[in-house]
């Protein structure tokens, strides 16, 4: 069994990003709620424990607290932001509200003998309203910033450390190395969590769960469902039927692309279901995004139940659920974080569904999924295709969903991606070039006055969204060339009937999400 690290989640939105960084160091880790039973966490036999951040303050009534077993275990501990404050509060130090809160970039200076951060100054990302006024007995200050005189603490004898900044986010360039030093150098974990071991573990889990039974696989043509399908096919070849549902919420030409790609590899085991009318009827008049997702999730399962009867009523349904889906839906068994939105393939599933879910990618990030896909030999065009949300264009068609509005959105989105391709920002397989991670159009339920020729118009607006990101947990808006944006806007208002205004989204994540709903 691989060496491992346990991560306790106190409710931070980047808790699973900590897990991703640890795995980048090729060390296996698992994420647990902060109040998980001690035996559940220690059953992992971790080599060390990492404490996440939290929106709470340690001195507030009812705030999360450091479980006693963490210190009693004698294992190395690293507290991040709130995790550092929880260590300080528990061990006799002093935590207080900061006179000047720190949110955003800062610079820390490493002090003294610091096994995690060599001497020097480092750019970091801060996100806290409290600070350490006094380190606990036995601890020394290992770093400071302009607003945090104690930005990092350590008890070198007990191998307990705390950092006020967030090493897990990309805005802390040296954060990966800091976490690697902790898990490998301090904890002594062997870096043997590799692509081969990930695939082997996933295949074994599928075989143990499924046995000799038949399986339904939901495919969308996206990287997640494609890799999940490939893993199931490797684990239980000949036992799966892949089902593609055309719900009418697809991008232009998508159904034909999926049929061509999977038809070659799955042949008669690929079933295409035309459910456009069912979805349009179910979504008619619905404007609330959470209700949309719940409807789509329920229809998704009901269709698969019907297909299951045709396929001999298999008990298992495979889905391409990945880490960001789980963290944003705040699955209760993995996170205490505040719910951001319901994902149709996580929180939107009906309670009375008749399937047992098989989710081989549930705790992998997008880049890990792509690496697994390449290792499995999947076609490049599938592995590097743009991410597309499970609810499809429903989360990009704000307001009421009608076929007319979907057609507007499809046309605008196609123009945008066509212009990106012409500018060399899309590679030949349709994936985004380096530097841009995702790009799409959004149709807004907003009408504005315009003029075309001598005629007054009162039509809808389209928003364009393009982001750069490494992990889809945080993202920044892409600085696209002005000429490209101008051409795109000009084409959309001239070629898409019913649209007279185009805007560009310049919001990062956080505070926004990548999708609009």
N, C-alpha and C positions, 0 to 999 in steps of 0.2 A: 504493500500500500504506500502511496506517495506521502511524503511529509506534507503537513498542512498548516494553515493559519486560520484562526477563527476571528471573524469580524462581527462585533456587536453593533447593531443598528439602533441608534437613538432617535431616528426620525429625520436624518439628513436626506435631501434630495440627491446627494452624490454618494450615498453609501455604497451602491453597487459599482460605482466608478472606482472606489477603493479596491474592490474585489478585482476589477479589470486590471488595475495597475499591479496588484500582487501576482496575478496570472501572467502578466507580461514579463515578470521576473522568473517565469516558469516554475512557480510554486502554487500548488493547489490551495484553494481557500473556499470557505463557505460563509454565508452571511446569516446571522441569527438575530431575531428581535432581542433587544437589550434585556428583556425580562424572561427570556427562554430559560427553562429549567437547567440548572448546572449540569445535570447528567447528560442532557441533550447536547450541550456544547462540548463538554469534555469527552463525550463518546467519540468525537472526531480525533482525539489524541493530538491536539494542536501543538505546534512548537512555539507558538506565541499568540497573543491576542491584540487586536486593533480595535479601538473605540472610535466610533464615528462622531460626526458633528450632530447638532440638533437645533431646532428653532427655539428650544426652551432655555431657561436660565436655571442654574443649579440651586439657587436660593429661593426659587418660587415654590409655593405650596403645590404639591402634587407633581413636581418635576421628576423626570427619570433620575435614577441614582445608580451608582456603581455597585453591581452585584458583589457580595462579599467573596464569592469563590474566585473572582478574577485575581485578587491579591493573594488569597490563600493558596492558589495553585502554584505560586512561585515561578510562573512563566514570565518571559519578557512581555512587556505591555507598551503599546504606543497609543496615546490619546491624541485625537485630532480635534482642535477647536473645543467644542463642548466636552469631548472626551478628555482633553487636558484639564478643563475646568472641573470635571467630575473627579479626576484624580486629586487635584489640588484641594477641593472641598472636602473630600473623604479623608485625606491624609494630614489635615491640619493647617493647610495654607489658607489664603484669603482671596476670594473672588468678589469683584464688585463691578457695578456698571461703569463703563468707561466714560470719561468726560467728553471724549471725541471718538465716536464709533468708527470702525474701519470696515469699509465695504469697497473692495476693488483692489487695484495694484498697490503694492507696498514694497519696501526693500528691507530685508533683515540682514543683520551682521552677526556672523557666527562668532561665538566667544569660547575661549579656553579649549579644553579637551572635549571634542564633540565627535563621537563615533558615527553620527549620521550626517553631519554637515561640516566638511572641512573648512578651515579658516577662509574668510572672505565675505563679500556682500552678494546677496542673491535676490533677484526679483521673485516675489511671491504673490499669492492671491489671498486676501483677507476677507472674512465675512462674519463679523461678530460685533456685538454691542457690549459685551463684558470683557474684562481683562484680569490677569493675575496681578494682584497687588503685593502678594507675598508668597513665595514658593514654600512648599511643605518642608518640614525638617528632613534633612538628609538629601535634599535636592539642590542643584545648582542651576543658575541661569546659563543656558547654552546659546541663546541668541536674543537679539533685541531689535525693535523697529522704532520708528519715530514716535508712534503712539502707544507702543507696547514695550515697556522696559524689560518685561519678561515674556518674550515671544516664543521661547522654547526652554523646557526644563528637562533635567535628567537626574536620576539616581543611578549612577554608574554601577554601583555594587549590586543592586537588585535588578538592573537592566529594565528600568521603568522610565519612559520618556513621554513628553507631551509637546505638541507644536500648536501654536495659536493659528497658524495659516493652514491652507488646504493643499497638501502635496499631491493630491489625487487629480486636480484639474490641470488642464493644459496651460493655464495662465501661470503656473508655477513650473518653469522649465526644468528645474532640478528636482522636482518632486518624485519622478520615477526612480532616480538614483537614490534618493533618501529612503523611499520605501524598500527598494532592493537591499540597501544596506541593513535595514532593520530585519527583514524576513530572512535574508541569507547570512549576513555577517553576525548580527546580534542573536537571532533565533536559531541559527544553524540549520535552517531548512534546506534540503537538497533541491536544486532547480531541475526537477525531472518531470514537470508537467508540460508535456510537449504535444504537438498535433497528433502524433501517433497514439499517445496515451488518451487524449481527449476522444478520438474516434473509437478506440478500443473500449473505453468506459461507456460511451454512448451506445455502441452496438450491444454490449453485454446487458445494459439496463433494458434495452428494447426487447432482447431475447427473453430475459427474466420476466418482464411484464407481460409480453404477448404470448410466449410459448408457441404452440402450433396453431393458434387461431388466426383467422383472417382479419385484415386491417383495412380501413378506409383512410385514404390520404387526401387532404384538401390541398390542391395546388392552385396557385395564382399566377405562376410565371415569375414571381419575385424570388430573390435570393433565399429568403428564409424557408419558404415552402419547398423550394427546389432542393436545398441541402437536407431538410428534414426527410423529404422523399428518398433521396439518395441513401441516407443513413438507414432508413427502414428497409429499403431494397437490399442493402448489404446485409442487414441483420436477419431478415426473414424473407429471402427471395422467393417469389412465387406466391406469397401470401397477401399481397396488397392490391387494392384497386384504387387508382387515383381519380379523383372527381374534380372537375373544374366547373365552377358555377358562373355563368354570365348573368350578373345581376343588373346590368345596364349602367353600372357605375364605373366602367372601365375607361381607360384612355383610348384615344383614336387608334384603331387597328390592333388593339391588344388581344382580342379573342383569337384572331388569326395567327398572331405571333406565338401565343401559348400552344395552340393546337399543332403548329408546325414543329415547335421545339420539343414538346413532350410526346407527340405522335411518333417521332422517330425512335425514342428510347423506351416508351411504354407500350406502344402499339395498341392492341385491343384492350389493355388494362387502363386506358384513359377514357373516362366518361365525361362528355360535355353536356351540361344541363342549361337550357335556356329558361331562366327564371325572371326575365325582365319585367313582365307584366305583374307577377306576384310582388316584386319589390316596389314597383311604382305604386301599386295599389296600397301597400302597407305603409309607405312613406308619404302618401298624399296628405298635404296640409300640416305636416310635422315640421316645426322649426327649431325646437330645442335640441342642441347637439347631443346631450346625454340620451334623450329619448330616441334619436336617430340610431345611435350606437346600439342601444338595447334591442330595437326592432331588427336591425341588421344581424345582431348576434343570434336572436331567436330564430329568424328566418333561415339563417345559415345552418343551425342545428336541425331544424325541421326538414329542410331539404335533404340533409345527409341521412336523416332517419328514413326518409322515403327511399333514397338510393341504397341504403343498407338492406332494406327488404329485398330489393332486386338482386343484391349481391350475396344473399344468403344470411343476412342479419349478423354481420360481424359486430363484435362488442367494442372494438377499439377504433378510435378516431385520432389520427395524427395531425398535429398543428405545428406551424412554424413559429410559435411564441418565443420571443427572445427577451433578454434582460430589460431593455428600455420599456417594453410593453408591461412587464411586471412591476417595475419601480414606479411608473406613472399611474398604474392602476392600484398601487399599494395593496398587493395581495396580502391578506392578514397573516398568513403563515410566514411571511418573509420581511415585512416592513411595518413600521408604525408611522411612516411618512404620511403627510396630508395628501389626499387624492387630488390629482390634477385633472385626469379625465379617464373615462372608462374605455378600455380597448375591447373591441368586439370579440376578440378571441381570448380574453382574460376575464374582465369583469362583466361583460355583457351577455354571458352564456346563461340560458335558463336553468333554474335549479332542478327541474324535472327531466333534464335530458337523459337519454338512454345509453349514452356512450361513456366509456372510460377513456380519458384523454391520455395520449402519448405525446409528450412534448420534449423531444431530445435536445432542443436548443434553448430551453427555458432559461438557463443561467449563463448564456453566452452573449457577448456583445457583437455588434454588427461586423466589426473587423475580424473577430474570431470566427464567426460564421463563414465569412468569405474565405478565410484561410482554410477552414475545414472543407469547403466546397472545392477549392483548388486541389487539395490533397486527395479528394475523392475522384478527381478527374472530370468534374462537371464542365460543360462548355463555358468559355470565357464570357460569352454574351449573357449567360444566366447569372454567373457569379458577380459580375460587375454592373449589373443592371441597376438603374436608379431605384432607390427605395420607394415603395408605393404602399400606402396604408391599407390595412385589411378592409375597412369600410369603403375604400375606393374614393371616388369623387364626392361621396356624400359629405366628407369632412372638408371639402374644398368648394362645395356649392352651398354657401351660407344662406340661411333662410329656407324657404320652401323648396323642395326638390320636385322639379317637373322635367319631362323629357326635353322640352324646349330649352330650359335653362342648362341642362346637362350638355346639350348639343353646343350651346354657346361656349360653355367652359371647355369642352373637348377641343373645339376649334381654336380658342385662344391659347390653350396649353400647347397644342401642336405647333402653332406659329412661334411661340416662345422657344420651344425646344429646337425647332428648325433653325431659328436665328442663332441659337447657341452653337448648333452643329456647324453652321456656315462660318461662324467666327472661330472655329477650331476648339471650342470649349466642350464639345461632346466627341468622344472617340467613336470609331466605326461600329462598335457593338452597342452603342446607345448609352454606355456608362459615362459619367461625367469625368472630365479631365482633371488632372491633379490640381488642387486648389479650390475646387467647387465640389460639394458633396451631394447637393440635392437642389433641384430647381423645378418650379411648377407655377401654374396660374390658379388664382382663386376668384370665384365670381361672388361679388358682394350684393347683398339685398339693399343696395343704396342706389337711388336714382339722382341724377344731377342734370342741370340744364346745360345744353350744348348747342352748337350751331353747325349745320352741315349745308354748305352752299348758302342759300338764303332762308333755310328752313330751321326753325327752332326744334331742338330735340330734348327729350326728357327720358333718359335711358340709364341702364345699369353700368356699374363700374367693375373693372377687373384689376386685381392686385397681383403683381408679380413677386415671387419669393425665390431667392437663391441664397444658399447658406454654405459656409465652410465649417467643417467639424471633423474631429478625429473619432468621436465615439457616440455622437447623437445625444449625449447627456447635456452637453453645453454646445453652443453654436454661435457663430457670428455671421452677419449678413455679408454676402459677397460683393466686392467693389467691382461691379460689371462696367465695361466701357460705356460712356454716355451715348456714343453713336449706336451701339447695339440696342440700348434701351429705347432710343428714339425710333429706330427702325421697327422694333417690335411693337411699340405703342402705335405707330402710324399704321402698320399692317392690321393690327387688331381692330382699331376703330373703323378702318376702311373695309375689312373683309368679314367681320363678325357682326351680323345684324343684331341690333338691340344693345350695343355697347358704344358709349361715346366718351369714356374716360378710362385711363390706365394710370395706376400708381405703383410705386416700387416700395416694398416693405424693407425698412432699414432698422429693424428691431432684432436684438440678439436674444439668445436663450441661455439663461433667464434674462429678462423677466418674461418674455413670450415663450411659447412652444414653437417648434418648427412648423407644424400644421396649425391652421387657424381654428380648428374645432377638435 
